[in-house]
Structures are given as structure tokens and as C-alpha cells.
Amino acid sequence: MTVERARQRAAALDSNTHAALTALRLEPPRELFTQIRGYLFRRSQEMKTENNAYKLLSYRPSKGLAEIELGPMIDKVLTPEHFHFDSGARLSFGLTLREVDGRSEVVSFRYHYVLPDGHSPQYLRFDLLDVPHPDPLAEPRCHLHPGIDDVRIPFSVHHPIEILDRIFFVLERAT
């Protein structure tokens, strides 16, 4: 096995990611925003920690694209703009959609889940780059950061609410 062969396999995986993104057609951006807001509202109702999903989540359409954001895109410190969990964990995310024929396709995303102090790993971040990286072996287009910034593990394309499902019903419950 050579590094070149590993790079070829990584490039093939990025090609599959592109095909999956092309095939994944979502609700129109405004409708998906409403679904995500409702999802966060329902999860908030199940918690002791207060989160105002209507205030935390923002929607910004611009030139055929729409951005759905919650909290800071680069998570460096705890803020009131994060979604806070009873465990002490926090969530911020950004999702960019492109309107296509009355539906939408995912352009990029970043879901940043920071675990409470004392937990390892310190965070998990799910990223989808808007364009492929020149070295898909080092940085797959769709990847997971397992609490180490320079480590990127390939991750498959999911519906945005499926990622939230993993955060709320897997990661948070394990915390």
C-alpha cells in the first residue's frame, strides 16, 4: 500500500460524497429552517436547561443560497448564543443550502458539539466543505473532527436533522 493509492481511495470517497450531495434533495430552505426550529423547540421542552430556539436560530437568504445558523461558527468559548444541554454540553452549527428547482441541496455544514468540562474528547465537529480540499486524504470533503483539530475522519452525507438526531439522541445521552 502506498500513500498514492490511499489518496486515490480518498479522492474516490470525495467523488461519492459529491454524488450523494447531488442526489440529496431537501425541503425548500425556509421550510427546512422551520423544521429545524421546531426540532430544537421540541428538544428544549424535554430539558431543564432553557433554550429559546426561536431566538437562537437565524435564517439568512442571499443570492440563491440560504444560511441557517445557531451560535458562533467557530466555537472558542461558551456564549448565550449556543444551544445548552442539561449535561453542560453546548451546540452551535451552520448550514448553507442552495435553492434548486423549488427544493434545496446542502452546500456546506458545521455542527460543533462541545462536551462538558472534564470529558474526552472535548468536542466533536461534523463538517461538510463547500468544495473539495486538494488533499482529500488529509481533509475529506465530509468529515468528523474527534476532538483533535488536525484529525479528520470521513463521514457520510446526512439530512441535517439526522445529524441533530445523532447529537441529541446518541452523543448527549452518552454524556
N, C-alpha and C positions, 0 to 999 in steps of 0.2 A: 504494500500500500504506500502510495506516495501522497505528498501534500497536493500535488496537481490533481490527482484522482479525487481527493477529498473536496477540492474546490469545484470540480466538475459536478460532484454529487450535490454540493451546496447550491450551485447555480441551477441545477435541475429542480431542487426543492423550491427555490425562489420562483422559478417558472411555474411550478404547480400552485404556489401561493397566488401568483398573478391570475392564473386561470380560475382559481376559487373565488377571487375577488370579482372577476368579470362575471361569473355565474351567480354570485350572491346579489340578488336584487331585494332591497328592503322597502319598507314603507316610505312614503314621501318624508323628507326631513322634518317638517313641522309635526307630522303625525308620530314619528319616532321620538321626537322630543317630548311630546305629550305622554307617550308610553313610558319613557324613562322617568319622567317626573312622577307619574302615577306609581311606578315601581318603587322609587325612592320614598315616596309618601307612605306607601303600604309597609315598607320595611321599617320606616321611622315609627309607625304606630305600634310595631311589635317590640320596641326598645324602650328602655328607661331614659336613655340619653335623648335630649331634644335636638332635632334637626328640622329645619324648615326647607323642605325640598323645593318649594315654590320660590324661595329667596336664593337658595344656594345654586340652583341650576340656571344657566343662561343659554340663550339661543341667539346666534348672530348670523343671519344670511348675508351673503355678499358674492355677487357675480357668479351665480351658478353653484356656489358652494354654501354650505351651512356648517357652522361650528356649534357644538353642544359642549358646554364646559361646566365643571364643578370644581371649585377651588383652584389653587395655583398649579400651573402646568409643570413647573419644576418645584418639587416638594423639598424644601430645605428646612422648614420649621413649622411647628403646629400653628394653625391660624383658625379663626372663627369661620372661614370660608370652606373648610374641609367638612366632609361628612364624618361625624364622630360615632364610633361604636361603643357599646357598653363595656367592651373589653379594654378600652383605651386606645384601640387602633383607630386609624383615620384613612380616609379615601379621598383622592382627587382624581379627576380624569378629564380628558379632552377627546372629542370625536369629531372628525371632519368628514362630511358627506358631500357627494356631488349629485346634483339632480340630473336624472337621466330618464326621459320618457315618462314623466309623472311618478317615478319611483326614485330610489336613491341607491348609490353604491358607496361603500366605505373607501375613503381615500387614505385616512390615517387614524390612529388612535394611540392613546397612552392612558392606561389605568394604573395608578400608583397607590398601592395598599401598604401603609406603614404599620407594622406591628407595634404593640405596646412596648415600652422600655423593658429591657431585660430579655426579650425574645430573640431567637435566632432562627432564620435570618432577620435582619432589621426591617427589610421591606421585600415586596415582590412587585415587579412592574411589568405589565404586558404592553408591548409596543408593536405598532404596525407603522413602518416608514412609508411616506408618500411615494417615494421612488426607491428602487433597489440600491443597495450600497455597492460600491465597486468590488468589495471582497465579501461575498455572501457567506463564506465560511466563518469569518470573524464577526459579521453582523448580518444575520439573516433578515430578510425584509420583515417578517413577522416573528417576534421572539419574546422570551421571558427573561427578565433580569432576576436571578435568585438571590437578591441582596448583595450582589457584587457588581458594581458598575461595568467592569470590563468583561463580564461573562454574559453571553447571550445564548440562550438555549432555544432552538427553533420551536415555534408554537404555531398551531394551525389557525386559520381564519374562523372566527365565530361571529354569530349575530351579537351585537353589543349587549343585549340583555342576557345572553348566555354567559358572557364574561362576568357580568354583575352576579349572576346565579352562582358562579364558582367562588366569587369573593364573599358573598353573603352566606351561602349555604355549605361551603366547604372550608375556606380559609378562616372565616370568622368563627365558625363552630369549632374548629380545631384549636383556636386561640383560647 
